[in-house]
Amino acid sequence: MLDGDSPANSERRGPGWRSWPVRPLVREVALIAGAILAYFGIRNLTAGNVDPAFDNAERIYELEQDLGIAWEDELQDVVLEHDRLVDVANWVYIWGHWPVILGSAVALFLLRRDRYVLLRNALFVSGAIGFLFFALFPVAPPRLLDLGLVDTVTERSDAYRALQPPGLTNQYAAFPSLHAGWNLLVGIVLVLAFSHVAVRAFAVAMPVAMALAVVMTANHFVLDVPAGAIVVLVGLAAALALEARRGATSTLGEDAASSEVAAGDGSAGRATTRGRAPRR
Protein backbone atom coordinates (compact mmCIF):
# COMPACT_ATOMS: atom_id res chain seq x y z
CA MET A 1 0.00 0.00 0.00
CA LEU A 2 1.31 3.47 -0.89
CA ASP A 3 2.16 6.03 1.77
CA GLY A 4 -0.98 7.58 3.12
CA ASP A 5 -3.08 4.97 1.32
CA SER A 6 -4.92 3.62 4.35
CA PRO A 7 -8.13 1.61 4.09
CA ALA A 8 -10.01 4.62 5.42
CA ASN A 9 -8.63 6.79 2.61
CA SER A 10 -9.58 4.14 0.07
CA GLU A 11 -13.14 4.11 1.36
CA ARG A 12 -13.37 7.88 1.09
CA ARG A 13 -12.21 7.74 -2.52
CA GLY A 14 -14.90 5.21 -3.30
CA PRO A 15 -14.72 1.53 -4.23
CA GLY A 16 -13.85 2.22 -7.87
CA TRP A 17 -11.12 4.80 -7.50
CA ARG A 18 -8.37 2.37 -8.50
CA SER A 19 -10.19 1.48 -11.74
CA TRP A 20 -10.11 5.01 -13.18
CA PRO A 21 -8.59 4.91 -16.70
CA VAL A 22 -5.45 6.88 -15.86
CA ARG A 23 -3.25 5.70 -18.73
CA PRO A 24 -5.88 6.21 -21.45
CA LEU A 25 -6.66 9.60 -19.98
CA VAL A 26 -2.99 10.65 -20.08
CA ARG A 27 -2.76 9.43 -23.68
CA GLU A 28 -5.81 11.42 -24.69
CA VAL A 29 -4.51 14.57 -23.01
CA ALA A 30 -1.24 14.17 -24.92
CA LEU A 31 -3.11 13.75 -28.23
CA ILE A 32 -5.23 16.82 -27.58
CA ALA A 33 -2.16 18.84 -26.58
CA GLY A 34 -0.54 17.85 -29.87
CA ALA A 35 -3.63 18.97 -31.78
CA ILE A 36 -3.55 22.33 -30.00
CA LEU A 37 0.11 22.79 -30.94
CA ALA A 38 -0.81 22.01 -34.55
CA TYR A 39 -3.50 24.69 -34.39
CA PHE A 40 -1.00 27.27 -33.19
CA GLY A 41 1.35 26.27 -36.00
CA ILE A 42 -1.36 26.80 -38.60
CA ARG A 43 -2.30 30.08 -36.95
CA ASN A 44 1.26 31.32 -37.32
CA LEU A 45 1.25 30.34 -40.99
CA THR A 46 -1.91 32.32 -41.70
CA ALA A 47 -1.35 35.26 -39.35
CA GLY A 48 0.28 37.37 -42.06
CA ASN A 49 -2.19 36.54 -44.86
CA VAL A 50 -4.28 39.65 -44.31
CA ASP A 51 -4.82 40.70 -47.92
CA PRO A 52 -5.70 37.21 -49.21
CA ALA A 53 -8.05 36.73 -46.24
CA PHE A 54 -10.01 39.87 -47.08
CA ASP A 55 -10.00 39.09 -50.81
CA ASN A 56 -11.37 35.61 -50.16
CA ALA A 57 -14.01 37.00 -47.78
CA GLU A 58 -15.21 39.36 -50.49
CA ARG A 59 -15.38 36.46 -52.96
CA ILE A 60 -17.53 34.46 -50.54
CA TYR A 61 -19.86 37.40 -49.96
CA GLU A 62 -20.20 37.99 -53.69
CA LEU A 63 -21.02 34.31 -54.19
CA GLU A 64 -23.68 34.56 -51.49
CA GLN A 65 -25.19 37.53 -53.26
CA ASP A 66 -25.29 35.61 -56.52
CA LEU A 67 -26.99 32.70 -54.74
CA GLY A 68 -29.39 34.99 -52.89
CA ILE A 69 -28.25 33.84 -49.42
CA ALA A 70 -26.36 36.93 -48.20
CA TRP A 71 -28.46 36.96 -45.04
CA GLU A 72 -25.83 38.23 -42.57
CA ASP A 73 -27.38 41.68 -42.20
CA GLU A 74 -30.95 40.41 -41.89
CA LEU A 75 -30.08 37.77 -39.30
CA GLN A 76 -28.11 40.20 -37.19
CA ASP A 77 -30.91 42.77 -37.31
CA VAL A 78 -33.13 40.22 -35.55
CA VAL A 79 -30.93 40.26 -32.44
CA LEU A 80 -29.68 43.85 -32.51
CA GLU A 81 -33.17 45.12 -31.82
CA HIS A 82 -33.21 43.33 -28.45
CA ASP A 83 -30.33 43.37 -25.97
CA ARG A 84 -31.48 40.06 -24.49
CA LEU A 85 -31.21 38.35 -27.86
CA VAL A 86 -27.74 39.79 -28.34
CA ASP A 87 -26.74 38.30 -24.98
CA VAL A 88 -28.22 34.93 -25.91
CA ALA A 89 -26.39 34.88 -29.26
CA ASN A 90 -23.13 35.82 -27.53
CA TRP A 91 -23.61 33.19 -24.81
CA VAL A 92 -24.30 30.48 -27.36
CA TYR A 93 -21.23 31.46 -29.37
CA ILE A 94 -18.96 31.64 -26.31
CA TRP A 95 -20.21 29.01 -23.87
CA GLY A 96 -21.85 26.70 -26.36
CA HIS A 97 -18.64 25.71 -28.13
CA TRP A 98 -15.53 24.61 -26.21
CA PRO A 99 -17.33 24.01 -22.89
CA VAL A 100 -19.89 21.83 -24.70
CA ILE A 101 -17.27 19.96 -26.73
CA LEU A 102 -15.01 19.27 -23.76
CA GLY A 103 -17.89 18.42 -21.43
CA SER A 104 -19.36 16.01 -23.97
CA ALA A 105 -15.97 14.44 -24.60
CA VAL A 106 -15.43 13.83 -20.87
CA ALA A 107 -18.92 12.33 -20.50
CA LEU A 108 -18.35 10.04 -23.48
CA PHE A 109 -14.89 9.05 -22.23
CA LEU A 110 -16.36 7.97 -18.89
CA LEU A 111 -19.66 6.48 -20.08
CA ARG A 112 -19.26 5.44 -23.73
CA ARG A 113 -15.59 5.02 -24.54
CA ASP A 114 -16.30 3.69 -28.04
CA ARG A 115 -18.26 6.82 -28.94
CA TYR A 116 -15.60 9.01 -27.40
CA VAL A 117 -13.04 7.44 -29.75
CA LEU A 118 -15.41 8.06 -32.66
CA LEU A 119 -15.77 11.73 -31.68
CA ARG A 120 -12.04 12.17 -31.15
CA ASN A 121 -11.10 10.66 -34.50
CA ALA A 122 -13.76 12.67 -36.34
CA LEU A 123 -12.54 15.87 -34.65
CA PHE A 124 -8.96 15.14 -35.66
CA VAL A 125 -9.80 14.35 -39.30
CA SER A 126 -12.14 17.31 -39.74
CA GLY A 127 -9.67 19.55 -37.91
CA ALA A 128 -6.89 18.53 -40.29
CA ILE A 129 -9.12 19.34 -43.28
CA GLY A 130 -10.07 22.66 -41.72
CA PHE A 131 -6.45 23.51 -41.05
CA LEU A 132 -5.68 23.00 -44.75
CA PHE A 133 -8.38 25.52 -45.63
CA PHE A 134 -7.07 27.99 -43.04
CA ALA A 135 -3.56 27.72 -44.45
CA LEU A 136 -4.41 27.68 -48.16
CA PHE A 137 -7.65 29.67 -48.20
CA PRO A 138 -7.65 32.16 -45.29
CA VAL A 139 -10.91 34.06 -44.93
CA ALA A 140 -11.64 37.11 -42.79
CA PRO A 141 -14.91 37.06 -40.81
CA PRO A 142 -17.73 39.38 -41.90
CA ARG A 143 -17.30 41.50 -38.76
CA LEU A 144 -13.97 42.72 -40.14
CA LEU A 145 -15.38 43.73 -43.52
CA ASP A 146 -17.11 47.01 -44.28
CA LEU A 147 -20.60 45.50 -44.33
CA GLY A 148 -22.18 47.50 -41.53
CA LEU A 149 -22.19 44.52 -39.17
CA VAL A 150 -21.55 44.70 -35.43
CA ASP A 151 -18.95 42.56 -33.66
CA THR A 152 -21.36 41.75 -30.83
CA VAL A 153 -18.99 39.37 -29.02
CA THR A 154 -16.21 41.94 -28.69
CA GLU A 155 -18.35 45.01 -28.18
CA ARG A 156 -20.98 43.56 -25.85
CA SER A 157 -19.22 40.77 -23.99
CA ASP A 158 -16.00 40.28 -22.03
CA ALA A 159 -16.36 36.55 -21.42
CA TYR A 160 -14.99 35.49 -24.79
CA ARG A 161 -11.74 37.38 -24.34
CA ALA A 162 -11.30 35.80 -20.92
CA LEU A 163 -12.15 32.31 -22.17
CA GLN A 164 -10.00 32.61 -25.29
CA PRO A 165 -7.63 35.59 -25.44
CA PRO A 166 -7.09 37.29 -28.82
CA GLY A 167 -3.54 35.95 -29.00
CA LEU A 168 -4.90 32.40 -29.13
CA THR A 169 -7.41 32.94 -31.92
CA ASN A 170 -7.04 32.82 -35.68
CA GLN A 171 -8.74 35.91 -37.09
CA TYR A 172 -8.65 34.55 -40.64
CA ALA A 173 -10.12 31.08 -40.12
CA ALA A 174 -13.76 31.81 -40.95
CA PHE A 175 -14.09 29.22 -43.73
CA PRO A 176 -15.16 26.55 -43.01
CA SER A 177 -16.91 27.22 -39.70
CA LEU A 178 -15.59 24.54 -37.36
CA HIS A 179 -17.34 26.50 -34.63
CA ALA A 180 -20.66 25.37 -36.11
CA GLY A 181 -19.34 22.14 -37.64
CA TRP A 182 -17.85 20.67 -34.47
CA ASN A 183 -21.05 21.40 -32.55
CA LEU A 184 -22.93 19.48 -35.23
CA LEU A 185 -20.45 16.61 -34.88
CA VAL A 186 -20.89 16.51 -31.10
CA GLY A 187 -24.65 16.48 -31.54
CA ILE A 188 -24.52 13.53 -33.94
CA VAL A 189 -22.26 11.49 -31.65
CA LEU A 190 -24.44 12.24 -28.61
CA VAL A 191 -27.49 10.95 -30.51
CA LEU A 192 -25.56 7.79 -31.41
CA ALA A 193 -24.36 7.31 -27.83
CA PHE A 194 -27.43 8.04 -25.71
CA SER A 195 -31.16 7.36 -26.00
CA HIS A 196 -32.32 9.73 -23.26
CA VAL A 197 -34.84 12.23 -24.61
CA ALA A 198 -33.26 15.25 -22.89
CA VAL A 199 -29.78 14.42 -24.20
CA ARG A 200 -31.08 13.96 -27.74
CA ALA A 201 -33.08 17.18 -27.58
CA PHE A 202 -29.94 19.02 -26.50
CA ALA A 203 -27.94 17.28 -29.25
CA VAL A 204 -30.37 18.59 -31.88
CA ALA A 205 -30.98 22.10 -30.50
CA MET A 206 -27.36 22.93 -29.72
CA PRO A 207 -25.96 22.75 -33.32
CA VAL A 208 -28.95 24.70 -34.67
CA ALA A 209 -28.45 27.45 -32.08
CA MET A 210 -24.73 27.61 -32.88
CA ALA A 211 -25.34 27.78 -36.64
CA LEU A 212 -27.52 30.85 -36.07
CA ALA A 213 -25.22 32.40 -33.47
CA VAL A 214 -22.07 32.34 -35.60
CA VAL A 215 -23.86 34.39 -38.27
CA MET A 216 -25.82 36.65 -35.91
CA THR A 217 -22.61 37.64 -34.11
CA ALA A 218 -20.95 38.42 -37.48
CA ASN A 219 -18.21 35.86 -36.91
CA HIS A 220 -19.05 33.75 -39.96
CA PHE A 221 -20.69 34.07 -43.33
CA VAL A 222 -23.77 32.01 -44.11
CA LEU A 223 -21.73 29.81 -46.48
CA ASP A 224 -19.21 29.05 -43.74
CA VAL A 225 -21.83 26.99 -41.89
CA PRO A 226 -22.67 24.37 -44.56
CA ALA A 227 -18.97 24.22 -45.43
CA GLY A 228 -18.22 23.36 -41.81
CA ALA A 229 -20.98 20.73 -41.84
CA ILE A 230 -19.53 19.08 -44.94
CA VAL A 231 -16.05 18.98 -43.43
CA VAL A 232 -17.20 17.35 -40.19
CA LEU A 233 -19.36 14.83 -42.05
CA VAL A 234 -16.30 13.81 -44.05
CA GLY A 235 -14.39 13.51 -40.78
CA LEU A 236 -17.20 11.43 -39.26
CA ALA A 237 -17.29 9.14 -42.31
CA ALA A 238 -13.54 8.61 -42.02
CA ALA A 239 -13.85 7.87 -38.29
CA LEU A 240 -16.67 5.37 -38.91
CA ALA A 241 -14.63 3.69 -41.65
CA LEU A 242 -11.69 3.37 -39.27
CA GLU A 243 -13.99 1.96 -36.59
CA ALA A 244 -15.39 -0.62 -39.02
CA ARG A 245 -11.92 -1.59 -40.18
CA ARG A 246 -10.73 -2.11 -36.62
CA GLY A 247 -13.83 -4.14 -35.88
CA ALA A 248 -13.22 -6.33 -38.92
CA THR A 249 -9.57 -6.78 -37.98
CA SER A 250 -10.55 -7.73 -34.45
CA THR A 251 -13.12 -10.23 -35.72
CA LEU A 252 -10.59 -11.79 -38.10
CA GLY A 253 -8.11 -12.07 -35.26
CA GLU A 254 -10.67 -13.75 -33.02
CA ASP A 255 -11.67 -16.18 -35.80
CA ALA A 256 -8.03 -17.08 -36.42
CA ALA A 257 -7.45 -17.65 -32.73
CA SER A 258 -10.57 -19.82 -32.49
CA SER A 259 -9.41 -21.87 -35.50
CA GLU A 260 -6.01 -22.43 -33.91
CA VAL A 261 -7.60 -23.54 -30.66
CA ALA A 262 -9.95 -25.91 -32.52
CA ALA A 263 -7.08 -27.30 -34.56
CA GLY A 264 -5.04 -27.77 -31.43
CA ASP A 265 -7.90 -29.58 -29.69
CA GLY A 266 -8.31 -31.88 -32.68
CA SER A 267 -4.62 -32.69 -32.84
CA ALA A 268 -4.56 -33.43 -29.13
CA GLY A 269 -7.58 -35.67 -29.54
CA ARG A 270 -5.97 -37.54 -32.40
CA ALA A 271 -2.73 -37.90 -30.48
CA THR A 272 -4.63 -39.25 -27.50
CA THR A 273 -6.47 -41.70 -29.69
CA ARG A 274 -3.24 -42.92 -31.29
CA GLY A 275 -1.68 -43.40 -27.86
CA ARG A 276 -4.49 -45.62 -26.57
CA ALA A 277 -4.18 -49.38 -26.71
CA PRO A 278 -6.74 -51.03 -28.98
CA ARG A 279 -9.72 -52.47 -27.18
CA ARG A 280 -9.91 -56.25 -27.08
C-alpha positions as CSV (number, residue, x, y, z in Angstrom):
1,M,0.0,0.0,0.0
2,L,1.3,3.5,-0.9
3,D,2.2,6.0,1.8
4,G,-1.0,7.6,3.1
5,D,-3.1,5.0,1.3
6,S,-4.9,3.6,4.3
7,P,-8.1,1.6,4.1
8,A,-10.0,4.6,5.4
9,N,-8.6,6.8,2.6
10,S,-9.6,4.1,0.1
11,E,-13.1,4.1,1.4
12,R,-13.4,7.9,1.1
13,R,-12.2,7.7,-2.5
14,G,-14.9,5.2,-3.3
15,P,-14.7,1.5,-4.2
16,G,-13.9,2.2,-7.9
17,W,-11.1,4.8,-7.5
18,R,-8.4,2.4,-8.5
19,S,-10.2,1.5,-11.7
20,W,-10.1,5.0,-13.2
21,P,-8.6,4.9,-16.7
22,V,-5.5,6.9,-15.9
23,R,-3.2,5.7,-18.7
24,P,-5.9,6.2,-21.5
25,L,-6.7,9.6,-20.0
26,V,-3.0,10.6,-20.1
27,R,-2.8,9.4,-23.7
28,E,-5.8,11.4,-24.7
29,V,-4.5,14.6,-23.0
30,A,-1.2,14.2,-24.9
31,L,-3.1,13.8,-28.2
32,I,-5.2,16.8,-27.6
33,A,-2.2,18.8,-26.6
34,G,-0.5,17.9,-29.9
35,A,-3.6,19.0,-31.8
36,I,-3.6,22.3,-30.0
37,L,0.1,22.8,-30.9
38,A,-0.8,22.0,-34.5
39,Y,-3.5,24.7,-34.4
40,F,-1.0,27.3,-33.2
41,G,1.3,26.3,-36.0
42,I,-1.4,26.8,-38.6
43,R,-2.3,30.1,-37.0
44,N,1.3,31.3,-37.3
45,L,1.2,30.3,-41.0
46,T,-1.9,32.3,-41.7
47,A,-1.3,35.3,-39.3
48,G,0.3,37.4,-42.1
49,N,-2.2,36.5,-44.9
50,V,-4.3,39.7,-44.3
51,D,-4.8,40.7,-47.9
52,P,-5.7,37.2,-49.2
53,A,-8.0,36.7,-46.2
54,F,-10.0,39.9,-47.1
55,D,-10.0,39.1,-50.8
56,N,-11.4,35.6,-50.2
57,A,-14.0,37.0,-47.8
58,E,-15.2,39.4,-50.5
59,R,-15.4,36.5,-53.0
60,I,-17.5,34.5,-50.5
61,Y,-19.9,37.4,-50.0
62,E,-20.2,38.0,-53.7
63,L,-21.0,34.3,-54.2
64,E,-23.7,34.6,-51.5
65,Q,-25.2,37.5,-53.3
66,D,-25.3,35.6,-56.5
67,L,-27.0,32.7,-54.7
68,G,-29.4,35.0,-52.9
69,I,-28.2,33.8,-49.4
70,A,-26.4,36.9,-48.2
71,W,-28.5,37.0,-45.0
72,E,-25.8,38.2,-42.6
73,D,-27.4,41.7,-42.2
74,E,-31.0,40.4,-41.9
75,L,-30.1,37.8,-39.3
76,Q,-28.1,40.2,-37.2
77,D,-30.9,42.8,-37.3
78,V,-33.1,40.2,-35.6
79,V,-30.9,40.3,-32.4
80,L,-29.7,43.8,-32.5
81,E,-33.2,45.1,-31.8
82,H,-33.2,43.3,-28.4
83,D,-30.3,43.4,-26.0
84,R,-31.5,40.1,-24.5
85,L,-31.2,38.4,-27.9
86,V,-27.7,39.8,-28.3
87,D,-26.7,38.3,-25.0
88,V,-28.2,34.9,-25.9
89,A,-26.4,34.9,-29.3
90,N,-23.1,35.8,-27.5
91,W,-23.6,33.2,-24.8
92,V,-24.3,30.5,-27.4
93,Y,-21.2,31.5,-29.4
94,I,-19.0,31.6,-26.3
95,W,-20.2,29.0,-23.9
96,G,-21.8,26.7,-26.4
97,H,-18.6,25.7,-28.1
98,W,-15.5,24.6,-26.2
99,P,-17.3,24.0,-22.9
100,V,-19.9,21.8,-24.7
101,I,-17.3,20.0,-26.7
102,L,-15.0,19.3,-23.8
103,G,-17.9,18.4,-21.4
104,S,-19.4,16.0,-24.0
105,A,-16.0,14.4,-24.6
106,V,-15.4,13.8,-20.9
107,A,-18.9,12.3,-20.5
108,L,-18.3,10.0,-23.5
109,F,-14.9,9.1,-22.2
110,L,-16.4,8.0,-18.9
111,L,-19.7,6.5,-20.1
112,R,-19.3,5.4,-23.7
113,R,-15.6,5.0,-24.5
114,D,-16.3,3.7,-28.0
115,R,-18.3,6.8,-28.9
116,Y,-15.6,9.0,-27.4
117,V,-13.0,7.4,-29.7
118,L,-15.4,8.1,-32.7
119,L,-15.8,11.7,-31.7
120,R,-12.0,12.2,-31.2
121,N,-11.1,10.7,-34.5
122,A,-13.8,12.7,-36.3
123,L,-12.5,15.9,-34.6
124,F,-9.0,15.1,-35.7
125,V,-9.8,14.3,-39.3
126,S,-12.1,17.3,-39.7
127,G,-9.7,19.6,-37.9
128,A,-6.9,18.5,-40.3
129,I,-9.1,19.3,-43.3
130,G,-10.1,22.7,-41.7
131,F,-6.4,23.5,-41.1
132,L,-5.7,23.0,-44.8
133,F,-8.4,25.5,-45.6
134,F,-7.1,28.0,-43.0
135,A,-3.6,27.7,-44.5
136,L,-4.4,27.7,-48.2
137,F,-7.6,29.7,-48.2
138,P,-7.7,32.2,-45.3
139,V,-10.9,34.1,-44.9
140,A,-11.6,37.1,-42.8
141,P,-14.9,37.1,-40.8
142,P,-17.7,39.4,-41.9
143,R,-17.3,41.5,-38.8
144,L,-14.0,42.7,-40.1
145,L,-15.4,43.7,-43.5
146,D,-17.1,47.0,-44.3
147,L,-20.6,45.5,-44.3
148,G,-22.2,47.5,-41.5
149,L,-22.2,44.5,-39.2
150,V,-21.6,44.7,-35.4
151,D,-18.9,42.6,-33.7
152,T,-21.4,41.7,-30.8
153,V,-19.0,39.4,-29.0
154,T,-16.2,41.9,-28.7
155,E,-18.4,45.0,-28.2
156,R,-21.0,43.6,-25.9
157,S,-19.2,40.8,-24.0
158,D,-16.0,40.3,-22.0
159,A,-16.4,36.6,-21.4
160,Y,-15.0,35.5,-24.8
161,R,-11.7,37.4,-24.3
162,A,-11.3,35.8,-20.9
163,L,-12.1,32.3,-22.2
164,Q,-10.0,32.6,-25.3
165,P,-7.6,35.6,-25.4
166,P,-7.1,37.3,-28.8
167,G,-3.5,35.9,-29.0
168,L,-4.9,32.4,-29.1
169,T,-7.4,32.9,-31.9
170,N,-7.0,32.8,-35.7
171,Q,-8.7,35.9,-37.1
172,Y,-8.7,34.6,-40.6
173,A,-10.1,31.1,-40.1
174,A,-13.8,31.8,-41.0
175,F,-14.1,29.2,-43.7
176,P,-15.2,26.6,-43.0
177,S,-16.9,27.2,-39.7
178,L,-15.6,24.5,-37.4
179,H,-17.3,26.5,-34.6
180,A,-20.7,25.4,-36.1
181,G,-19.3,22.1,-37.6
182,W,-17.9,20.7,-34.5
183,N,-21.0,21.4,-32.5
184,L,-22.9,19.5,-35.2
185,L,-20.5,16.6,-34.9
186,V,-20.9,16.5,-31.1
187,G,-24.7,16.5,-31.5
188,I,-24.5,13.5,-33.9
189,V,-22.3,11.5,-31.7
190,L,-24.4,12.2,-28.6
191,V,-27.5,11.0,-30.5
192,L,-25.6,7.8,-31.4
193,A,-24.4,7.3,-27.8
194,F,-27.4,8.0,-25.7
195,S,-31.2,7.4,-26.0
196,H,-32.3,9.7,-23.3
197,V,-34.8,12.2,-24.6
198,A,-33.3,15.3,-22.9
199,V,-29.8,14.4,-24.2
200,R,-31.1,14.0,-27.7
201,A,-33.1,17.2,-27.6
202,F,-29.9,19.0,-26.5
203,A,-27.9,17.3,-29.2
204,V,-30.4,18.6,-31.9
205,A,-31.0,22.1,-30.5
206,M,-27.4,22.9,-29.7
207,P,-26.0,22.8,-33.3
208,V,-28.9,24.7,-34.7
209,A,-28.5,27.4,-32.1
210,M,-24.7,27.6,-32.9
211,A,-25.3,27.8,-36.6
212,L,-27.5,30.8,-36.1
213,A,-25.2,32.4,-33.5
214,V,-22.1,32.3,-35.6
215,V,-23.9,34.4,-38.3
216,M,-25.8,36.7,-35.9
217,T,-22.6,37.6,-34.1
218,A,-20.9,38.4,-37.5
219,N,-18.2,35.9,-36.9
220,H,-19.1,33.8,-40.0
221,F,-20.7,34.1,-43.3
222,V,-23.8,32.0,-44.1
223,L,-21.7,29.8,-46.5
224,D,-19.2,29.1,-43.7
225,V,-21.8,27.0,-41.9
226,P,-22.7,24.4,-44.6
227,A,-19.0,24.2,-45.4
228,G,-18.2,23.4,-41.8
229,A,-21.0,20.7,-41.8
230,I,-19.5,19.1,-44.9
231,V,-16.1,19.0,-43.4
232,V,-17.2,17.3,-40.2
233,L,-19.4,14.8,-42.1
234,V,-16.3,13.8,-44.0
235,G,-14.4,13.5,-40.8
236,L,-17.2,11.4,-39.3
237,A,-17.3,9.1,-42.3
238,A,-13.5,8.6,-42.0
239,A,-13.9,7.9,-38.3
240,L,-16.7,5.4,-38.9
241,A,-14.6,3.7,-41.6
242,L,-11.7,3.4,-39.3
243,E,-14.0,2.0,-36.6
244,A,-15.4,-0.6,-39.0
245,R,-11.9,-1.6,-40.2
246,R,-10.7,-2.1,-36.6
247,G,-13.8,-4.1,-35.9
248,A,-13.2,-6.3,-38.9
249,T,-9.6,-6.8,-38.0
250,S,-10.6,-7.7,-34.4
251,T,-13.1,-10.2,-35.7
252,L,-10.6,-11.8,-38.1
253,G,-8.1,-12.1,-35.3
254,E,-10.7,-13.8,-33.0
255,D,-11.7,-16.2,-35.8
256,A,-8.0,-17.1,-36.4
257,A,-7.4,-17.7,-32.7
258,S,-10.6,-19.8,-32.5
259,S,-9.4,-21.9,-35.5
260,E,-6.0,-22.4,-33.9
261,V,-7.6,-23.5,-30.7
262,A,-9.9,-25.9,-32.5
263,A,-7.1,-27.3,-34.6
264,G,-5.0,-27.8,-31.4
265,D,-7.9,-29.6,-29.7
266,G,-8.3,-31.9,-32.7
267,S,-4.6,-32.7,-32.8
268,A,-4.6,-33.4,-29.1
269,G,-7.6,-35.7,-29.5
270,R,-6.0,-37.5,-32.4
271,A,-2.7,-37.9,-30.5
272,T,-4.6,-39.3,-27.5
273,T,-6.5,-41.7,-29.7
274,R,-3.2,-42.9,-31.3
275,G,-1.7,-43.4,-27.9
276,R,-4.5,-45.6,-26.6
277,A,-4.2,-49.4,-26.7
278,P,-6.7,-51.0,-29.0
279,R,-9.7,-52.5,-27.2
280,R,-9.9,-56.2,-27.1
